[in-house]
Amino acid sequence: MKKRVLAAILAASLSALAFASCGGGTSTDSSTGTDSSTVSTNSGDSTTSTDGGSSDSGDAYKITMAYLGGSEQPDYAEVTQAISDLTMKELGMTFESIQLGYGDYTEKLRLMLTGGDKLDVLFTFATQASAYVSQNLVINLLDWNGTNLLEEYGQGIIEAVGEEQTYGGQINGVLYGIPSQKEAMGTAGIVMRKDIVEELGIDYESWTTYEDLYDTFALVHEAHPELNVVVGDNMVTKFYPYDNLNDSLGVLMMDDPDNLTLDVVNLFETDYYMEQAKIVNEWYNNGWVMLDAATSTETTASLMKAGSAFCYFSPIKPGFLAQEETTTARELVTQVLYPDWDIINSSAINFVNWGIAHQCEDPVKAMQFLNFAFTSKEFNDLMNFGIEGKHYVKMEGSDTMITYPEGVDATNCGYHLAMGWANPNQFVGSVWEGNPEDVWEQYKECNAASVWSKAYGFIPDISDTEVANMQTALTNVYNTYYKSIECGAVDPETIIPQMNSELYAAGLQEYMDEKQRQLDEWAAANGVS
């Protein structure tokens, strides 16, 4: 029943937005609902640091925060100064920010942590967490020199985020961070050009699976042979009914929500994986998939914008359609697929967590700042949208909705980060024009209505050198095969067994056994069965 509620929430939201004009962009969270740990963007990769300390701040403690940014923001220094003025007023601290680009954030963040640079607060992706914890690069928020920082100074976080999520980012009892507040479910969706849907009279509202798409794909291919009917390079695991346990090298299947287990299995030997791969391979052989999908560096949105594609698959969420129409500059329609596959696991919730660096000079002040960052509307709006009156204004008749000021748009706005999913808590902030006014509540409802993995709260520890080396070897094997399998370019009945043979030779069984051992210990300690 909860799944139908979730589908209804999304359907209503998408329907309401189907023909809405697009007033402003929001950042796409490409990882939600996907099975990739790689973050990519067409934005710049520069690192920028600005000291926002005001001249009259005296000996006030300076909070230094590293965060993930996109393209360069011309008014970055001015916004950082405004944040520093706010933190000085509210916390008696000044503020310095270090913006890290997508392309090199991993390397630069690690250099800062190991080099002892001035750093207090940082973001951590779930895939990095085990290494950071094992190398003591982040502080345990539950026990710093005998002080439970979260309990003493983070009550606002617990209230805003909820206990289940607040305490979910733990590895071996170390709470390394608090999850950014965003949609965590991976609702499956197909995104199509509205003009072609109307031209061909496509009835899509009853679709629920990939099998339902055959007739439409054939129709579009016949009517528009110049188009790639469907684009994308990970169509097999774009949506998935399993807990990937952080890397998909040993998973918990969740295709039967009424029979969830804690049994770690090889995803690539499941009926699900083979069946989906066969469908996509048939699409490819029919000429419906872009021929160079396995090697193309073009994004699905850019191909849609260029007019060379009919559709693509994407996780969808409330407000999604307005976001995609802005990105693609096209009118679109979308349909929810696989409504029973909306799942939440640890890596979905803890995709981006906020914690305290080991070299922080005053973890108490850093925790007080984090509590502020997760509860302050003004802070989150400054981080995400800039300065009110200059970079955004409230829309008439609303205290929640905002848009560009008159004469300002995406081409000339001096600051518009629009990456709420990576900031501490966008749920306390404003809502950009084009989204439903209650979008944050819709996100929460969708998260609550999803199927939660029995292993939620478990994050595998791969810090042991032998285990880490196995993961690297297994990842190298997987990377050799997955793109060609998942865009349909190869025969799955031949290539998947070949990949499995190489995975087992590289230690897959031993790796899964170690995951199972850790999971069993975690389950016993937490009363999960």
SVG drawing of the C-alpha trace seen along z (x, -y; Angstrom):
<svg xmlns="http://www.w3.org/2000/svg" viewBox="-3 -46 54 65">
<polyline fill="none" stroke="black" stroke-width="0.4" points="0.0,0.0 2.8,-2.4 4.2,-1.9 1.0,-2.9 0.9,-6.0 4.4,-6.9 3.5,-6.4 0.4,-8.6 2.4,-11.4 4.9,-11.4 2.2,-11.1 0.3,-14.0 3.4,-16.2 4.6,-15.4 1.1,-15.8 0.8,-19.2 4.1,-20.3 3.8,-18.7 2.9,-21.9 4.4,-24.4 6.9,-27.0 10.4,-26.7 11.5,-29.6 14.8,-28.4 17.0,-25.4 17.8,-23.2 20.7,-20.8 20.1,-17.3 21.0,-14.6 22.2,-12.1 23.2,-9.5 19.9,-9.0 18.4,-5.8 21.4,-5.0 24.0,-2.4 27.1,-4.4 29.5,-5.9 30.9,-8.4 29.9,-12.0 30.2,-13.9 29.2,-17.3 30.0,-19.6 30.9,-22.3 34.3,-23.5 36.7,-21.6 38.4,-24.5 39.0,-24.8 38.1,-28.2 38.7,-29.4 37.4,-32.6 37.9,-34.0 34.6,-35.6 35.9,-37.0 34.8,-40.6 37.2,-43.2 35.6,-43.6 35.5,-39.9 38.5,-40.1 39.5,-36.7 36.3,-34.9 36.8,-31.3 36.8,-30.8 34.8,-27.9 36.4,-26.5 34.0,-24.4 34.8,-22.4 31.9,-21.8 31.1,-20.5 30.4,-23.2 29.7,-23.3 30.7,-26.1 32.5,-29.3 30.2,-31.8 31.2,-35.4 29.7,-36.7 31.2,-33.8 33.2,-36.1 30.3,-38.4 28.0,-35.5 30.7,-33.9 31.0,-37.3 27.3,-37.3 27.4,-33.8 30.3,-34.9 28.3,-37.9 25.4,-35.5 27.5,-33.0 29.2,-35.9 25.8,-37.2 24.3,-33.8 27.3,-31.8 30.0,-34.3 32.1,-32.6 33.4,-33.8 33.2,-31.6 35.6,-30.5 34.5,-28.2 36.5,-26.0 34.7,-25.1 35.8,-21.9 35.1,-21.0 33.6,-17.7 36.7,-16.6 39.2,-16.6 37.4,-16.9 38.5,-13.4 42.2,-14.1 42.1,-17.7 40.0,-16.7 42.3,-13.9 45.3,-16.2 43.7,-18.6 42.9,-15.9 46.3,-14.3 48.3,-17.5 46.8,-19.1 45.3,-22.1 42.9,-24.4 39.6,-22.5 36.7,-22.0 33.6,-20.8 33.6,-18.6 31.3,-16.5 31.9,-12.8 30.5,-10.6 29.4,-7.1 31.9,-5.4 34.8,-7.3 33.5,-6.9 35.2,-3.6 38.6,-4.8 38.2,-8.1 37.0,-6.3 39.8,-3.6 42.4,-6.3 41.0,-8.5 40.5,-11.4 37.1,-12.3 35.9,-12.7 33.5,-10.3 30.5,-12.5 29.5,-10.2 32.8,-10.1 35.3,-12.9 37.6,-12.7 34.7,-11.2 32.2,-13.9 29.2,-12.9 29.2,-15.9 25.9,-15.1 24.0,-14.7 25.6,-17.7 25.5,-20.2 23.4,-18.7 19.9,-18.4 18.6,-20.6 20.0,-18.1 18.3,-15.2 15.0,-17.1 15.4,-18.2 16.7,-15.0 15.2,-12.4 17.0,-9.8 17.0,-7.0 18.8,-9.1 20.9,-11.0 22.5,-7.9 22.6,-6.0 26.0,-7.0 28.0,-4.7 30.9,-2.4 31.9,-0.1 30.3,-2.4 31.9,-5.6 29.3,-8.2 31.3,-10.0 28.6,-12.4 25.0,-13.6 23.3,-13.0 22.3,-15.9 18.6,-16.2 17.3,-15.2 15.1,-12.7 16.6,-9.2 14.3,-7.0 15.1,-5.9 11.7,-6.1 12.1,-4.8 11.0,-7.0 11.0,-7.3 11.4,-10.9 10.0,-11.6 9.7,-14.5 6.2,-15.8 6.0,-16.8 6.6,-13.3 4.3,-11.8 1.5,-14.0 2.4,-13.6 2.2,-9.8 -0.6,-9.6 1.4,-7.6 -0.6,-6.3 2.0,-5.9 0.0,-6.2 -0.4,-2.4 3.3,-1.6 5.0,0.0 7.9,2.1 10.5,2.1 8.3,4.8 5.6,2.1 7.9,0.0 8.4,2.3 5.5,1.1 6.2,-2.6 10.0,-2.2 9.1,-0.5 6.6,-3.2 9.1,-6.0 11.9,-4.3 9.7,-3.9 8.3,-7.5 11.7,-9.1 14.6,-7.0 16.9,-10.0 16.5,-9.8 18.1,-7.6 14.9,-6.2 16.5,-5.8 19.8,-7.0 21.9,-6.2 24.6,-3.8 23.4,-2.1 19.9,-1.0 20.1,2.4 20.8,1.1 19.4,-2.4 16.6,-1.2 17.2,1.7 15.4,3.8 18.3,4.4 20.4,2.9 23.8,2.4 25.7,2.5 27.7,-0.4 29.3,1.0 27.0,3.8 29.7,6.4 27.4,8.5 23.9,7.2 20.7,7.9 17.9,8.5 14.6,6.6 12.5,7.6 10.0,9.1 9.2,6.4 7.3,8.9 10.3,11.2 13.3,9.1 16.5,10.9 20.0,10.4 21.5,12.8 24.4,11.4 24.2,12.7 26.0,12.0 23.8,9.5 25.2,10.6 23.9,14.2 20.3,13.1 17.4,13.6 16.7,9.9 20.0,8.9 19.9,11.4 16.3,10.5 16.8,6.8 20.0,7.2 18.2,9.3 15.5,6.7 18.1,3.9 20.1,6.1 17.0,6.7 16.4,2.9 20.0,2.4 19.7,5.1 16.5,3.4 18.4,0.2 16.6,-1.7 19.6,-2.4 22.3,-4.8 25.0,-2.7 28.0,-4.3 26.2,-4.4 29.0,-2.4 31.6,-5.0 29.7,-8.3 30.6,-11.1 27.4,-12.9 24.8,-13.2 21.2,-12.1 20.0,-15.6 22.5,-17.1 21.4,-14.6 17.7,-15.5 18.5,-19.2 20.3,-18.6 17.2,-17.0 18.9,-13.6 16.9,-11.5 13.3,-10.6 13.6,-9.4 15.9,-8.5 15.5,-6.9 16.0,-8.7 15.2,-8.5 12.3,-11.0 11.1,-13.0 8.6,-15.8 9.6,-18.8 11.7,-16.7 9.9,-17.7 10.5,-21.4 14.1,-20.7 14.6,-18.5 12.7,-20.9 15.1,-23.7 18.1,-21.5 17.0,-20.1 15.1,-23.3 12.3,-21.0 8.7,-20.2 8.7,-16.7 6.4,-14.1 7.4,-11.3 5.9,-8.1 6.8,-6.1 8.1,-2.6 8.6,0.3 6.6,-1.3 7.6,1.5 11.3,0.8 11.4,-2.4 13.9,-1.4 16.1,-3.1 19.4,-1.8 22.3,-3.2 24.2,-4.6 21.0,-6.4 20.5,-8.2 24.2,-8.7 25.2,-9.6 26.6,-12.9 27.3,-13.2 28.5,-16.2 31.2,-15.7 34.2,-17.1 37.8,-16.8 40.3,-15.2 42.5,-18.3 39.6,-20.6 41.0,-22.9 37.7,-23.1 35.2,-20.2 32.7,-21.7 32.4,-24.8 32.4,-22.8 29.5,-20.7 27.6,-23.9 28.1,-25.2 26.8,-21.9 23.7,-22.1 23.2,-25.7 23.8,-24.6 21.1,-21.9 18.5,-24.2 19.0,-27.6 16.9,-28.6 19.0,-31.7 22.2,-29.7 20.9,-27.2 19.4,-29.8 22.6,-31.8 24.6,-28.6 22.2,-27.5 20.8,-30.7 22.9,-33.6 21.8,-37.0 18.1,-37.9 17.3,-40.9 20.4,-40.5 20.4,-36.8 16.8,-35.9 13.5,-37.4 10.4,-36.0 7.6,-35.3 4.5,-37.4 2.1,-35.9 4.5,-33.3 7.1,-33.1 8.4,-29.9 8.8,-30.3 11.7,-32.3 12.9,-33.2 15.3,-35.5 15.0,-39.3 13.7,-41.4 16.3,-41.6 18.3,-38.6 18.3,-35.1 20.6,-32.1 22.9,-33.8 23.7,-36.8 23.1,-35.8 26.2,-36.3 25.4,-33.4 23.1,-30.4 24.7,-27.2 21.4,-25.3 22.9,-22.2 20.5,-21.7 21.0,-18.0 24.7,-18.4 24.1,-21.2 23.3,-20.3 19.5,-20.7 17.6,-22.2 14.4,-21.1 14.5,-24.1 15.2,-26.4 13.2,-28.2 11.8,-26.5 12.8,-27.6 10.1,-28.6 8.8,-25.7 8.8,-23.2 5.7,-22.4 5.5,-24.7 5.4,-21.7 8.2,-19.9 10.2,-19.2 7.2,-17.6 6.7,-15.5 10.3,-14.4 9.7,-13.3 6.5,-11.5 8.2,-9.7 11.1,-8.6 8.7,-7.4 6.6,-5.4 9.6,-3.6 10.8,-0.1 13.7,-0.4 16.4,2.2 16.7,4.5 20.3,3.5 19.7,-0.2 22.3,-1.6 24.9,0.9 27.9,-0.4 30.6,2.2 34.1,1.6 36.6,2.2 39.5,0.6 41.5,3.8 44.2,3.8 43.3,7.3 39.6,6.5 40.4,3.1 42.6,4.7 39.9,7.3 37.4,4.5 39.8,2.7 40.4,5.9 36.7,6.6 35.9,3.1 38.4,3.3 36.7,6.5 33.3,4.9 34.4,1.8 35.6,3.9 32.1,5.2 29.3,3.2 28.9,0.4 28.6,2.8 26.2,5.0 24.0,2.2 23.5,0.4 22.7,3.7 25.7,3.8 26.6,7.5 24.9,10.8 24.2,11.1 23.9,14.9 27.5,15.0 29.1,12.0 27.5,12.1 28.8,15.6 32.2,14.5 32.2,11.5 31.1,13.7 33.9,16.1 36.5,13.3 34.8,11.8 35.1,15.0 38.7,15.4 39.4,11.9 37.9,12.9 34.2,12.1 33.2,15.0 35.7,14.0 34.6,10.4 30.9,11.3 31.7,13.6 33.4,10.7 30.4,8.5 28.1,11.2 30.3,11.7 30.2,7.9 26.4,7.7 25.7,10.7 27.6,9.1 25.9,5.7 22.4,7.4 23.1,9.3 24.3,6.1 21.2,4.2 18.6,6.9 17.8,7.2 16.8,10.6"/>
</svg>
